[in-house]
Structure formats: structure tokens, C-alpha cells
Amino acid sequence: MGIRKAAFGVALLGALGVWAQPAPVFVPPNMGRADLPSQPPDVPYVPTPQEVVDAMLELGGVKSGDVLYDLGSGDGRIVVTAAKNLGVRGVGIDINPERIQEAKANAREAGVEELTEFREEDLFKADFSEATVVTMYLLPSVNNRLKPRLLSELKPGTRIVSHAFDIEGWEPERVVDVDGRTIYLWVVPEKPSRAQRPR
């Protein structure tokens, strides 16, 4: 009797499709793993609304002569907008090759290819030291991991603008609300001289 009940239970699970369902698989995050392009990045692609893009550029005081780096650039809309509307040279960095191709196509369509560059790179290894403005729409954990590099590698006076998420332990210069979305501005401070550094 027990065997027949067990067999019936297995048959019922199969009929309901339960047996055929694959077990959930944990996929480790890939941000910082350019050697594994088939793995998804830590940060999902969520486009920034155009009104927020415009507000980020305004908050960052982006102007002619600036060099803008967008970290996690997605379809390139921040870089393309800065180039098209402000004549600013921009570089987008993203680990997803599909987004890079999409960004290049968008720059071509907007007629700003000569002002824009899109690199398929790891944010934690990419060189963004020439930036005078950095824009980001990343997760808090990624912002916090980038913080030491932002402070040590960017020139004093470089503006950093983040959509939605702040940087732990770093007080922003300004916080602005745009249609219920928050954007933050920081300015890289002067680096202490040797005499001022704690021993």
C-alpha cells in the first residue's frame, strides 16, 4: 500500500508539472569579472528617464571643456545627451557588450560619434582619472566599493553625480528631487599635503 501511495504521489507531481520544474540556480554577481562575460553584472540595466538625465547634467554643472565619464553607461543616454546638447566629450563604461553596441548606435544616430566613446570594461579596473564629471546609476554596494578610487584617482574639484543612491560616509554637496527620484552631487576634495596627513 505504501509503495502504491508513493507511486501515485510521484505521478501526481509529474502531472502538475512540479517534477519538471528546475531547481532555482544561484548565479554569482559578475561586476568585476570581465573574464566571465556570460554572467550577469551586479547592477541590472534600468534606463534613467530623460528628465533625470538632464537634471544630472545640470546638477553636475556640465559645460563645454568637461570630460564626462558615465559608469555603468547602459544605452549611453547620459553621454549622448551631454555630447549633443552641451558639446561635451564623454566616455561610457559598461560590462555588457549588448549595451555597448546599443550606446554606439545611439551616438551614431545622434551624430555625436566623434565626441563619444563606449568601452566594455570592468568598473573596478577601468581608468577614469581624466574625468572632470562622473555620473552613476549603480547600487549602493557598488558605489561604496568605488568610493576609494573616486577619492584617490579623480582630480580635486571633479563632480560626481549619482542617480538614486548615495555613497556611505560621504556627505553630498547637494541632493535634488526630480519627479520623486533623488540625485546626489559630491565634489572631490583637495588631497591633504604630506604635512597634513596623519602619521
Phi, psi and omega per residue, in radians:
M1 nan -0.748 -3.132
G2 -1.100 -0.661 -3.132
I3 -1.166 -0.739 3.141
R4 -1.106 -0.667 3.109
K5 -1.128 -0.734 3.141
A6 -1.110 -0.753 3.139
A7 -1.106 -0.712 3.108
F8 -1.080 -0.725 3.134
G9 -1.079 -0.754 3.108
V10 -1.085 -0.769 -3.138
A11 -1.095 -0.706 -3.138
L12 -1.130 -0.762 3.097
L13 -1.051 -0.715 3.121
G14 -1.127 -0.726 -3.135
A15 -1.120 -0.622 3.136
L16 -1.383 -0.140 3.133
G17 1.467 0.076 -3.100
V18 -1.213 -0.721 -3.073
W19 -1.117 -0.521 -3.054
A20 -1.436 -0.216 -3.096
Q21 -1.267 2.237 3.110
P22 -1.232 2.577 3.079
A23 -1.184 2.526 3.113
P24 -1.062 2.422 -3.110
V25 -1.967 2.246 3.076
F26 -1.426 2.144 3.086
V27 -1.847 2.046 -3.110
P28 -1.138 2.588 3.120
P29 -1.115 2.688 -3.033
N30 -2.024 -0.050 -3.128
M31 -1.061 2.197 -3.056
G32 1.647 0.139 -3.137
R33 -2.235 1.226 -3.134
A34 -1.156 -0.285 3.134
D35 -1.369 -0.100 3.139
L36 -2.168 1.197 -3.048
P37 -1.132 -0.335 -3.124
S38 -1.356 -0.254 3.136
Q39 -1.504 2.521 3.140
P40 -1.262 2.643 3.089
P41 -1.291 2.930 3.088
D42 -1.083 -0.630 -3.006
V43 -1.771 2.077 3.097
P44 -1.206 2.667 3.130
Y45 -1.409 1.997 3.060
V46 -2.281 1.954 -3.078
P47 -1.095 2.489 3.047
T48 -1.444 2.241 3.099
P49 -0.997 2.561 -3.048
Q50 -1.046 -0.626 3.134
E51 -1.148 -0.530 3.081
V52 -1.300 -0.683 3.052
V53 -0.967 -0.872 -3.125
D54 -1.060 -0.721 -3.135
A55 -1.187 -0.632 3.109
M56 -1.106 -0.755 3.130
L57 -1.150 -0.660 3.106
E58 -1.185 -0.791 -3.135
L59 -1.082 -0.639 3.128
G60 -1.368 -0.041 3.140
G61 1.061 0.617 -3.070
V62 -1.179 2.284 -3.073
K63 -2.570 2.959 3.117
S64 -0.940 2.364 -3.103
G65 1.740 -0.299 3.085
D66 -1.296 2.766 2.973
V67 -2.121 1.994 -3.043
L68 -1.772 2.303 3.016
Y69 -2.031 2.205 3.078
D70 -1.872 2.016 -3.085
L71 -1.594 2.053 -3.001
G72 1.380 1.004 -2.871
S73 -1.370 -0.174 3.064
G74 0.968 -2.224 -3.096
D75 -1.437 0.102 3.029
G76 1.454 0.206 -2.988
R77 -1.122 -0.569 3.126
I78 -1.215 -0.811 -3.142
V79 -1.107 -0.777 -3.118
V80 -1.140 -0.739 3.131
T81 -1.112 -0.757 3.130
A82 -1.085 -0.719 3.135
A83 -1.191 -0.797 -3.057
K84 -1.232 -0.759 -3.032
N85 -1.596 -0.459 -3.017
L86 -2.132 -0.071 -3.133
G87 1.183 0.466 -3.057
V88 -1.646 2.400 3.039
R89 -1.324 2.348 -3.091
G90 -2.422 2.655 3.108
V91 -2.221 2.243 3.058
G92 -1.874 2.385 3.126
I93 -2.124 2.210 3.131
D94 -2.633 2.587 -3.115
I95 -1.550 -0.174 -3.075
N96 -1.642 1.985 -3.087
P97 -1.087 -0.525 3.109
E98 -1.149 -0.710 3.115
R99 -1.164 -0.644 3.124
I100 -1.083 -0.794 3.126
Q101 -1.121 -0.693 3.113
E102 -1.115 -0.733 3.136
A103 -1.113 -0.745 3.113
K104 -1.089 -0.700 3.107
A105 -1.125 -0.700 3.131
N106 -1.158 -0.678 3.094
A107 -1.145 -0.697 3.118
R108 -1.116 -0.761 -3.137
E109 -1.126 -0.612 -3.133
A110 -1.441 -0.121 3.121
G111 1.299 0.516 -3.101
V112 -2.157 0.483 -3.127
E113 -0.998 -0.647 -3.070
E114 -1.224 -0.310 -3.137
L115 -1.768 -0.114 -3.001
T116 -2.166 2.659 3.072
E117 -2.523 2.407 3.133
F118 -2.222 2.208 -3.036
R119 -2.075 2.289 3.026
E120 -1.499 1.662 -3.035
E121 -2.498 2.860 3.048
D122 -1.425 2.152 -3.125
L123 -0.978 -0.550 -3.045
F124 -1.494 -0.048 3.087
K125 -2.121 -0.299 -3.079
A126 -1.146 2.562 3.088
D127 -1.607 1.963 3.087
F128 -2.129 0.401 -3.023
S129 -1.175 -0.353 -3.133
E130 -1.411 -0.144 -3.077
A131 -1.082 2.477 2.916
T132 -1.823 -0.274 3.046
V133 -2.446 2.342 3.059
V134 -2.125 2.276 3.052
T135 -2.027 2.630 -3.066
M136 -2.619 2.529 2.897
Y137 -2.419 1.343 -3.046
L138 -2.076 -3.073 3.079
L139 -1.574 2.743 -3.129
P140 -0.945 -0.712 -3.120
S141 -1.099 -0.628 3.131
V142 -1.283 -0.756 3.062
N143 -0.943 -0.796 -3.087
N144 -1.174 -0.624 3.089
R145 -1.199 -0.558 -3.138
L146 -1.388 -0.354 -3.024
K147 -0.885 -0.849 -3.135
P148 -1.019 -0.668 3.125
R149 -1.233 -0.692 3.122
L150 -1.049 -0.718 -3.103
L151 -1.322 -0.594 -3.031
S152 -1.616 -0.494 -3.011
E153 -1.801 -0.371 3.119
L154 -1.502 2.605 3.131
K155 -1.230 2.554 3.031
P156 -0.959 2.428 -3.110
G157 1.651 -0.206 3.091
T158 -1.126 2.336 3.136
R159 -1.642 2.417 3.113
I160 -2.130 2.173 -3.114
V161 -2.125 2.198 -3.119
S162 -2.113 2.317 3.054
H163 -1.548 2.176 2.963
A164 1.416 -0.628 -3.003
F165 -2.197 2.457 -3.135
D166 -1.593 -3.002 3.100
I167 -2.106 2.093 -3.037
E168 -1.002 2.271 3.059
G169 1.370 0.155 3.132
W170 -2.208 1.914 -3.090
E171 -1.234 2.157 3.139
P172 -1.239 2.670 3.050
E173 -1.231 -0.703 3.140
R174 -2.564 2.647 3.034
V175 -2.295 2.241 -3.055
V176 -2.214 2.455 3.072
D177 -1.775 2.265 3.118
V178 -2.223 1.790 -3.137
D179 0.894 0.767 3.105
G180 1.471 0.018 3.089
R181 -1.891 2.416 -3.070
T182 -1.745 2.392 2.998
I183 -2.229 2.532 -3.031
Y184 -2.086 2.557 3.075
L185 -2.192 2.276 2.969
W186 -2.165 2.721 3.034
V187 -2.165 2.242 -3.128
V188 -1.128 2.167 -3.080
P189 -1.348 2.896 3.015
E190 -1.066 2.456 3.116
K191 -1.411 2.387 -3.127
P192 -1.112 2.503 3.089
S193 -1.243 2.946 3.132
R194 -0.990 -0.685 -3.112
A195 -1.150 -0.508 -3.083
Q196 -1.533 -0.275 -3.087
R197 -1.219 2.409 3.107
P198 -1.147 2.531 -3.136
R199 -1.690 nan nan
